[in-house]
Amino acid sequence: MRGPVAPPQVPLSVSRADTFRDLVLDSVERLERRWPQLQDVEFMIMDVPPPVPGESVPLGGSTPAEKREPARVVVYRRPVELRSKTRDERAALVHEVVVEQVAELLGLSPESVDPRYGQD
């Protein structure tokens, strides 16, 4: 008789994109506890930013709300992955990018958004 190799709640493999998404979600959840208004912000992950000749590659971006469009924060997966070697480094960098973009949207310093900013 054959059965499953692992229970259904245990993933056999998780993609890098799924792992990255989980890091972004963890960071957003941490910030939403302190800033409930972030529930109205759309957080997105894109693989790479659009190319802009002569500029460095950004790790993230944000756009304020306009008319019927919500405010958005985007984190660019591949540039973040290339700048971090371990999962812990990646988690810290993702959180830093999310904090910086939220700070931009709220018109605050990153340290105001998360007092632990830059300490990871």
PASEBA-1860 file (N, C-alpha, C; in nm, 3 decimals):
! residues 120
1> MRGPVAPP> 0.084/-0.118/0.000/0.000/0.000/0.000/0.089/0.125/0.000 ~ 0.048/0.221/-0.079/0.124/0.345/-0.087/0.047/0.457/-0.019 ~ 0.121/0.547/0.041/0.062/0.664/0.105/0.147/0.785/0.077 ~ 0.106/0.899/0.127/0.183/1.021/0.104/0.318/1.013/0.175 ~ 0.416/1.082/0.118/0.549/1.085/0.175/0.550/1.169/0.303 ~ 0.471/1.274/0.304/0.463/1.364/0.420/0.319/1.405/0.440 ~ 0.284/1.445/0.563/0.147/1.492/0.586/0.115/1.612/0.497 ~ -0.013/1.633/0.464/-0.049/1.741/0.372/-0.008/1.881/0.419
9> QVPLSVSR> 0.001/1.903/0.550/0.036/2.036/0.599/0.186/2.064/0.593 ~ 0.267/1.964/0.557/0.411/1.982/0.547/0.450/1.994/0.401 ~ 0.500/2.109/0.361/0.539/2.124/0.219/0.665/2.042/0.190 ~ 0.665/1.974/0.078/0.783/1.898/0.039/0.890/1.990/-0.016 ~ 0.849/2.095/-0.081/0.943/2.195/-0.127/0.870/2.328/-0.136 ~ 0.942/2.430/-0.101/0.887/2.565/-0.107/0.976/2.644/-0.203 ~ 0.914/2.711/-0.297/0.992/2.787/-0.395/1.056/2.910/-0.330 ~ 1.160/2.961/-0.394/1.222/3.084/-0.345/1.123/3.198/-0.343
17> ADTFRDLV> 1.036/3.203/-0.445/0.935/3.310/-0.451/0.838/3.300/-0.333 ~ 0.798/3.177/-0.297/0.707/3.159/-0.183/0.776/3.198/-0.052 ~ 0.901/3.159/-0.038/0.976/3.196/0.082/0.990/3.348/0.092 ~ 1.018/3.412/-0.019/1.032/3.558/-0.022/0.899/3.624/0.015 ~ 0.790/3.574/-0.042/0.657/3.627/-0.010/0.630/3.619/0.139 ~ 0.668/3.507/0.201/0.648/3.492/0.345/0.728/3.595/0.424 ~ 0.849/3.626/0.379/0.930/3.728/0.446/0.863/3.865/0.438 ~ 0.810/3.898/0.321/0.741/4.027/0.305/0.616/4.031/0.393
25> LDSVERLE> 0.538/3.924/0.392/0.417/3.919/0.475/0.449/3.932/0.623 ~ 0.556/3.866/0.669/0.596/3.878/0.810/0.629/4.023/0.844 ~ 0.701/4.089/0.756/0.739/4.228/0.778/0.615/4.318/0.782 ~ 0.524/4.298/0.687/0.402/4.379/0.681/0.318/4.357/0.807 ~ 0.305/4.234/0.851/0.227/4.206/0.972/0.287/4.274/1.094 ~ 0.419/4.274/1.104/0.486/4.343/1.215/0.450/4.491/1.216 ~ 0.452/4.553/1.097/0.425/4.696/1.089/0.277/4.729/1.106 ~ 0.189/4.642/1.058/0.044/4.669/1.069/-0.001/4.672/1.215
33> RRWPQLQD> 0.067/4.599/1.302/0.030/4.604/1.445/0.055/4.744/1.501 ~ 0.157/4.810/1.453/0.191/4.945/1.500/0.119/5.053/1.420 ~ 0.094/5.027/1.291/0.035/5.124/1.200/-0.088/5.062/1.132 ~ -0.205/5.063/1.197/-0.324/4.998/1.140/-0.365/5.054/1.003 ~ -0.329/5.178/0.973/-0.366/5.236/0.843/-0.297/5.165/0.727 ~ -0.199/5.082/0.755/-0.132/5.009/0.648/-0.219/4.899/0.589 ~ -0.329/4.868/0.655/-0.421/4.768/0.599/-0.482/4.816/0.468 ~ -0.479/4.946/0.445/-0.531/5.002/0.320/-0.424/5.008/0.210
41> VEFMIMDV> -0.301/4.971/0.242/-0.191/4.975/0.146/-0.180/4.838/0.079 ~ -0.159/4.840/-0.051/-0.139/4.717/-0.126/0.011/4.688/-0.132 ~ 0.052/4.574/-0.078/0.192/4.534/-0.080/0.210/4.433/-0.192 ~ 0.310/4.457/-0.275/0.333/4.374/-0.393/0.478/4.328/-0.398 ~ 0.497/4.217/-0.469/0.632/4.167/-0.496/0.645/4.155/-0.646 ~ 0.751/4.211/-0.699/0.782/4.196/-0.841/0.923/4.137/-0.849 ~ 0.947/4.060/-0.953/1.079/3.999/-0.966/1.189/4.103/-0.984 ~ 1.169/4.195/-1.077/1.271/4.297/-1.104/1.202/4.431/-1.130
49> PPPVPGES> 1.272/4.540/-1.102/1.214/4.672/-1.132/1.226/4.703/-1.280 ~ 1.144/4.796/-1.328/1.161/4.838/-1.467/1.297/4.907/-1.481 ~ 1.366/4.885/-1.593/1.498/4.947/-1.609/1.490/5.098/-1.626 ~ 1.580/5.166/-1.558/1.593/5.311/-1.572/1.740/5.338/-1.602 ~ 1.771/5.374/-1.726/1.911/5.395/-1.763/1.981/5.498/-1.674 ~ 2.101/5.464/-1.631/2.181/5.557/-1.553/2.150/5.559/-1.405 ~ 2.055/5.480/-1.358/2.021/5.477/-1.216/2.052/5.340/-1.159 ~ 2.079/5.336/-1.028/2.104/5.207/-0.964/1.973/5.129/-0.953
57> VPLGGSTP> 1.986/5.000/-0.936/1.868/4.913/-0.929/1.805/4.927/-0.790 ~ 1.678/4.968/-0.784/1.613/4.983/-0.654/1.573/4.847/-0.595 ~ 1.561/4.845/-0.464/1.515/4.724/-0.394/1.365/4.728/-0.371 ~ 1.307/4.848/-0.378/1.164/4.864/-0.356/1.117/4.999/-0.407 ~ 0.987/5.020/-0.398/0.928/5.146/-0.440/0.792/5.164/-0.375 ~ 0.741/5.283/-0.384/0.607/5.309/-0.329/0.538/5.415/-0.413 ~ 0.405/5.408/-0.414/0.324/5.510/-0.479/0.208/5.544/-0.386 ~ 0.181/5.672/-0.369/0.070/5.711/-0.282/-0.065/5.676/-0.346
65> AEKREPAR> -0.167/5.676/-0.264/-0.302/5.650/-0.314/-0.344/5.762/-0.408 ~ -0.417/5.724/-0.513/-0.470/5.821/-0.609/-0.611/5.780/-0.646 ~ -0.701/5.873/-0.635/-0.842/5.850/-0.670/-0.889/5.715/-0.620 ~ -0.909/5.620/-0.709/-0.961/5.489/-0.668/-0.852/5.384/-0.651 ~ -0.728/5.425/-0.666/-0.615/5.332/-0.654/-0.557/5.342/-0.513 ~ -0.533/5.228/-0.449/-0.474/5.233/-0.314/-0.326/5.268/-0.321 ~ -0.273/5.309/-0.209/-0.128/5.327/-0.198/-0.065/5.190/-0.217 ~ 0.055/5.190/-0.275/0.123/5.062/-0.302/0.268/5.068/-0.256
73> VVVYRRPV> 0.312/4.954/-0.207/0.453/4.932/-0.177/0.493/4.808/-0.254 ~ 0.605/4.817/-0.324/0.655/4.702/-0.399/0.796/4.671/-0.352 ~ 0.823/4.541/-0.340/0.957/4.493/-0.307/1.003/4.410/-0.427 ~ 1.124/4.437/-0.475/1.177/4.368/-0.592/1.260/4.247/-0.545 ~ 1.210/4.130/-0.575/1.266/4.006/-0.522/1.410/3.979/-0.566 ~ 1.437/3.981/-0.693/1.571/3.943/-0.741/1.681/4.037/-0.689 ~ 1.665/4.169/-0.695/1.771/4.254/-0.639/1.795/4.230/-0.490 ~ 1.688/4.204/-0.415/1.705/4.176/-0.271/1.778/4.043/-0.253
81> ELRSKTRD> 1.738/3.943/-0.329/1.805/3.813/-0.317/1.953/3.822/-0.352 ~ 1.986/3.902/-0.453/2.126/3.915/-0.494/2.211/3.988/-0.390 ~ 2.149/4.068/-0.306/2.224/4.145/-0.206/2.226/4.078/-0.069 ~ 2.169/3.959/-0.058/2.167/3.889/0.069/2.206/3.743/0.046 ~ 2.289/3.692/0.135/2.340/3.557/0.117/2.261/3.452/0.197 ~ 2.221/3.486/0.317/2.150/3.390/0.402/2.004/3.431/0.419 ~ 1.925/3.339/0.470/1.784/3.369/0.493/1.770/3.483/0.595 ~ 1.854/3.482/0.699/1.846/3.589/0.799/1.881/3.725/0.739
89> ERAALVHE> 1.984/3.729/0.656/2.019/3.855/0.588/1.904/3.901/0.498 ~ 1.844/3.805/0.428/1.733/3.837/0.337/1.614/3.891/0.417 ~ 1.582/3.827/0.529/1.470/3.873/0.612/1.494/4.015/0.662 ~ 1.617/4.042/0.707/1.649/4.176/0.756/1.641/4.279/0.645 ~ 1.691/4.244/0.527/1.688/4.337/0.414/1.545/4.362/0.365 ~ 1.465/4.257/0.359/1.324/4.274/0.320/1.255/4.369/0.417 ~ 1.275/4.348/0.546/1.210/4.435/0.644/1.258/4.579/0.630 ~ 1.387/4.596/0.606/1.442/4.730/0.588/1.377/4.799/0.468
97> VVVEQVAE> 1.364/4.727/0.358/1.303/4.784/0.237/1.156/4.820/0.263 ~ 1.082/4.730/0.327/0.941/4.757/0.356/0.928/4.879/0.448 ~ 1.010/4.886/0.551/1.006/5.001/0.644/1.037/5.130/0.569 ~ 1.139/5.130/0.484/1.175/5.251/0.411/1.062/5.297/0.319 ~ 0.997/5.204/0.253/0.889/5.241/0.161/0.764/5.288/0.237 ~ 0.735/5.226/0.349/0.622/5.271/0.433/0.653/5.410/0.487 ~ 0.776/5.433/0.530/0.815/5.565/0.580/0.795/5.670/0.472 ~ 0.832/5.637/0.349/0.813/5.729/0.237/0.664/5.762/0.220
105> LLGLSPES> 0.580/5.660/0.225/0.435/5.683/0.210/0.378/5.769/0.322 ~ 0.424/5.744/0.445/0.368/5.814/0.560/0.436/5.949/0.586 ~ 0.544/5.977/0.512/0.615/6.103/0.534/0.689/6.105/0.666 ~ 0.739/5.990/0.708/0.810/5.977/0.835/0.950/5.922/0.812 ~ 1.031/5.926/0.915/1.162/5.862/0.906/1.143/5.712/0.928 ~ 1.233/5.630/0.872/1.222/5.486/0.895/1.227/5.450/1.044 ~ 1.305/5.524/1.123/1.314/5.499/1.267/1.181/5.525/1.337 ~ 1.100/5.616/1.284/0.968/5.642/1.341/0.872/5.530/1.308
113> VDPRYGQD> 0.886/5.473/1.191/0.798/5.364/1.149/0.829/5.237/1.228 ~ 0.958/5.208/1.247/1.001/5.092/1.325/1.124/5.132/1.405 ~ 1.110/5.148/1.537/1.224/5.190/1.619/1.345/5.098/1.609 ~ 1.324/4.974/1.565/1.436/4.880/1.552/1.501/4.887/1.414 ~ 1.459/4.981/1.332/1.514/4.996/1.196/1.665/5.014/1.203 ~ 1.736/4.937/1.121/1.881/4.948/1.113/1.955/4.873/1.223 ~ 1.884/4.809/1.314/1.949/4.738/1.424/1.958/4.588/1.398 ~ 1.897/4.540/1.291/1.901/4.394/1.263/2.034/4.352/1.209
END
